Amino acid sequence: MSAGARSSRSSRRSARRTLENELRRLGFARVAGVDEVGRGSLAGPVVAAAVVLPPRDRLVGLRDSKLLSAVARDRLYDEILGACLSWSIGVGETEAINRLNIHHASLAAMRAAVTGLSPLPDFVLVDAFRIPQLFIPQRGIVGGDRRCAGIAAASIVAKVFRDRLMIDLHQVDPRYGFDRHKGYGTAEHLAALARHGYSPAHRRSFRPSCLFDTIG
């Protein structure tokens, strides 16, 4: 089997509950998965979700939200919220991103998502990063949204929640096509930026280099 075939097959594999099960055997009953979306967008908020899955559920197909179709994400979003023990959202608005920078705004959104859970979790599994100033045992998992079911569930919840916020932004200001590209730097979005300039929803803390000469 070629390396490309192995990679494609791996990307279709569902995230596993191995890490959560290991932690439960150590006595951590409520294990939260945490992920964020919107870090690389040019507009709109960064959104984090924290999800506590039960030890056993009937959820099938949990994986990194980027590997799922919009239809599959919407279906799993409803299934996750119906099956999980608890879930919470943290939002880093554009103003916070401009003030703190995207990295720190993302960490703040993840911290808000975790502390919004009731009751608080016993342990937190985070995609890639550890969350500062979080006084709960935690572990950052590189590639966690593909490896860990709880993090994959959080990535799906965060993605669907943020996509719906971007559709709402499109209703307020349809010039940029937020309902289609969700604020990311597509050719359509860059062309709209060159034509209309920045809106209040856009992040001024970083800009595409190709627009430096065209947007004041």
C-alpha positions as CSV (number, residue, x, y, z in Angstrom):
1,M,0.0,0.0,0.0
2,S,1.4,3.4,-0.9
3,A,2.0,6.2,1.6
4,G,-0.8,8.3,0.0
5,A,-3.3,5.5,0.3
6,R,-2.3,4.9,4.0
7,S,-2.7,8.7,4.7
8,S,-6.1,8.8,3.0
9,R,-7.3,5.7,4.9
10,S,-6.1,7.2,8.2
11,S,-7.9,10.5,7.5
12,R,-11.2,8.6,7.2
13,R,-10.7,6.8,10.5
14,S,-12.9,7.9,13.4
15,A,-11.2,9.4,16.4
16,R,-10.8,6.9,19.3
17,R,-11.7,7.0,23.0
18,T,-8.4,5.5,24.1
19,L,-7.1,8.5,26.0
20,E,-10.4,9.2,27.7
21,N,-10.7,5.5,28.8
22,E,-7.2,5.5,30.2
23,L,-8.0,8.6,32.2
24,R,-11.2,7.1,33.5
25,R,-9.3,4.1,34.7
26,L,-7.2,6.5,36.7
27,G,-10.3,7.9,38.3
28,F,-11.0,11.0,36.2
29,A,-14.8,10.6,35.6
30,R,-15.5,13.7,33.5
31,V,-13.0,14.2,30.8
32,A,-13.5,17.2,28.5
33,G,-12.3,17.5,25.0
34,V,-11.5,21.1,23.8
35,D,-10.8,22.6,20.4
36,E,-11.1,25.9,18.6
37,V,-11.9,27.0,15.1
38,G,-11.4,30.3,13.2
39,R,-7.7,30.8,14.1
40,G,-6.7,31.4,10.4
41,S,-9.7,33.4,9.4
42,L,-9.5,37.1,8.3
43,A,-12.9,38.0,9.8
44,G,-15.2,37.0,12.5
45,P,-14.6,35.4,15.9
46,V,-12.5,32.5,17.0
47,V,-14.8,29.9,18.7
48,A,-13.8,27.2,21.1
49,A,-15.9,24.3,22.4
50,A,-15.6,22.0,25.4
51,V,-17.4,18.7,25.3
52,V,-17.7,16.0,27.9
53,L,-18.7,12.7,26.3
54,P,-20.2,9.8,28.4
55,P,-18.2,6.6,28.8
56,R,-20.5,4.9,26.3
57,D,-22.6,6.5,23.5
58,R,-23.8,5.7,20.0
59,L,-21.9,8.4,18.2
60,V,-20.4,7.2,15.0
61,G,-18.0,9.0,12.7
62,L,-16.4,11.5,15.1
63,R,-13.3,13.0,13.5
64,D,-11.7,16.3,12.8
65,S,-14.4,18.7,11.6
66,K,-12.3,19.7,8.6
67,L,-12.6,16.1,7.2
68,L,-16.4,16.1,7.3
69,S,-18.9,17.5,4.9
70,A,-21.2,20.3,6.1
71,V,-24.1,17.9,6.1
72,A,-22.2,15.4,8.2
73,R,-21.1,18.1,10.7
74,D,-24.6,19.4,11.2
75,R,-25.8,15.8,11.8
76,L,-23.1,15.1,14.3
77,Y,-23.5,18.5,16.0
78,D,-27.1,17.5,16.9
79,E,-26.1,14.0,17.9
80,I,-23.2,15.3,20.1
81,L,-25.3,17.8,21.9
82,G,-28.0,15.1,22.5
83,A,-25.5,12.5,23.8
84,C,-22.9,14.5,25.7
85,L,-22.9,15.0,29.5
86,S,-22.2,18.7,29.1
87,W,-20.9,21.2,26.5
88,S,-19.9,24.9,26.5
89,I,-18.8,27.5,24.0
90,G,-16.2,30.3,24.4
91,V,-16.0,33.1,21.8
92,G,-13.1,35.5,21.1
93,E,-14.7,38.4,19.3
94,T,-12.8,40.4,16.7
95,E,-12.1,43.2,19.2
96,A,-10.4,40.8,21.5
97,I,-8.4,39.3,18.6
98,N,-7.2,42.8,17.6
99,R,-6.3,43.6,21.2
100,L,-4.7,40.3,22.4
101,N,-3.6,38.8,19.1
102,I,-5.2,35.6,17.7
103,H,-3.1,33.1,19.7
104,H,-4.0,34.7,23.1
105,A,-7.7,35.2,22.1
106,S,-7.9,31.6,21.1
107,L,-6.5,30.5,24.5
108,A,-8.9,32.8,26.3
109,A,-11.8,31.3,24.3
110,M,-10.8,27.8,25.2
111,R,-10.4,28.7,28.8
112,A,-13.9,30.3,28.8
113,A,-15.3,27.1,27.2
114,V,-13.8,24.9,29.9
115,T,-14.8,27.0,32.8
116,G,-18.3,27.3,31.3
117,L,-18.9,23.6,31.9
118,S,-21.1,22.6,34.8
119,P,-19.9,20.8,36.7
120,L,-16.3,21.4,35.9
121,P,-14.4,18.5,34.3
122,D,-11.9,16.4,36.2
123,F,-9.4,16.4,33.3
124,V,-9.1,18.4,30.0
125,L,-7.7,17.1,26.7
126,V,-6.8,20.0,24.4
127,D,-6.0,20.0,20.7
128,A,-2.3,20.9,20.4
129,F,-2.0,23.5,23.2
130,R,-2.1,23.6,27.0
131,I,-4.4,26.3,28.3
132,P,-2.7,28.8,30.7
133,Q,-4.3,29.8,34.0
134,L,-6.5,26.7,34.0
135,F,-6.4,25.1,37.4
136,I,-7.6,21.7,36.1
137,P,-5.4,18.8,35.1
138,Q,-4.9,19.0,31.3
139,R,-2.9,17.6,28.5
140,G,-2.2,19.1,25.0
141,I,-2.5,16.5,22.2
142,V,-0.8,17.1,18.9
143,G,-3.3,16.1,16.2
144,G,-5.9,15.6,18.9
145,D,-8.9,16.3,16.7
146,R,-8.0,13.2,14.7
147,R,-6.9,11.0,17.6
148,C,-9.3,11.8,20.5
149,A,-13.1,11.4,20.3
150,G,-13.7,14.2,22.8
151,I,-11.5,16.7,21.0
152,A,-13.1,15.7,17.6
153,A,-16.5,16.2,19.1
154,A,-15.4,19.7,20.3
155,S,-14.0,20.6,16.9
156,I,-17.4,19.7,15.3
157,V,-19.4,21.7,17.8
158,A,-17.1,24.7,17.5
159,K,-17.1,24.6,13.7
160,V,-20.9,24.4,13.3
161,F,-21.4,27.1,15.9
162,R,-18.9,29.4,14.3
163,D,-20.3,28.8,10.7
164,R,-23.7,29.8,11.9
165,L,-22.3,33.0,13.4
166,M,-20.7,33.8,10.1
167,I,-24.0,33.2,8.3
168,D,-25.5,35.7,10.7
169,L,-22.7,38.2,9.9
170,H,-23.5,37.8,6.2
171,Q,-27.1,38.7,6.9
172,V,-25.9,42.0,8.5
173,D,-23.3,42.7,5.7
174,P,-23.6,40.6,2.6
175,R,-20.8,42.4,0.7
176,Y,-18.1,39.9,1.6
177,G,-19.8,36.5,1.2
178,F,-19.2,35.3,4.8
179,D,-21.9,32.7,4.3
180,R,-19.7,30.9,1.7
181,H,-16.1,31.3,2.9
182,K,-16.8,31.9,6.6
183,G,-14.2,34.6,6.8
184,Y,-11.3,32.7,5.4
185,G,-9.0,34.2,2.8
186,T,-10.5,32.8,-0.4
187,A,-10.1,34.6,-3.8
188,E,-13.7,35.8,-3.5
189,H,-13.1,37.2,0.0
190,L,-9.8,39.0,-1.0
191,A,-11.5,40.5,-4.0
192,A,-14.3,41.8,-1.8
193,L,-11.8,43.3,0.6
194,A,-10.0,45.1,-2.2
195,R,-13.3,46.5,-3.4
196,H,-14.9,47.4,-0.1
197,G,-12.2,47.7,2.5
198,Y,-12.4,46.3,6.0
199,S,-15.6,45.9,7.9
200,P,-16.0,45.9,11.7
201,A,-15.9,42.1,11.5
202,H,-12.4,42.0,10.0
203,R,-9.3,41.4,12.1
204,R,-6.9,44.4,11.8
205,S,-4.2,42.7,13.7
206,F,-3.1,40.9,10.6
207,R,-3.8,41.4,6.9
208,P,-3.0,39.5,3.7
209,S,0.2,40.9,2.2
210,C,-1.4,41.2,-1.2
211,L,-3.8,43.8,0.2
212,F,-1.4,46.1,2.0
213,D,-1.3,48.5,-1.0
214,T,-5.1,48.5,-1.6
215,I,-6.7,48.7,1.8
216,G,-6.1,51.7,4.1
